[in-house]
Amino acid sequence: MKKQTRRKLSRDEDTMRPEYDFSKGVRGKHAARYAEGTNVVVLEADVAREFRTTEQVNETLRAVSKLLQQHRKRTRRKTA
């Protein structure tokens, strides 16, 4: 049996199937609502190696945030 080879498609070539009808589609209809619920942060490789799960990242960031808040309170007291 011969192995089938895929031919490369040019950028201008239409690959949309005729049964797909997007004539009544609205571009970006749900984009704003989707964006409200997401906050994507891309970690650099060296940082990503330290954390295996989302929970670990969030736990660490919450701890750092708490420390920063405490530090800000202390520095305000000294200057006031």
C-alpha positions, 0 to 999 in steps of 0.5 A, spaced: 500 500 500 502 506 498 503 512 503 499 518 501 502 524 501 499 531 503 500 537 498 501 544 501 496 549 501 497 556 498 495 561 503 490 564 498 486 557 496 479 556 499 479 550 504 472 551 507 467 546 505 461 548 502 456 545 507 459 551 512 455 557 512 457 563 516 453 568 512 449 570 518 455 569 523 458 575 527 465 576 528 467 577 535 460 576 538 463 572 544 470 575 545 468 580 550 465 576 555 470 570 554 476 576 555 473 578 562 474 571 565 481 570 562 487 572 564 493 569 561 500 569 563 506 566 560 511 564 564 518 563 562 521 557 562 526 557 568 520 559 572 515 554 569 520 549 571 519 550 578 511 550 578 507 543 576 500 546 576 496 552 576 494 551 583 502 552 585 503 558 581 496 561 584 498 559 591 505 562 591 503 569 588 497 569 593 503 568 598 507 574 595 501 578 594 500 578 602 507 579 603 507 585 599 501 588 602 504 587 609 510 591 607 506 596 604 503 597 611 509 597 615 512 602 610 506 607 611 507 607 618 514 609 618 513 615 614 506 617 617 
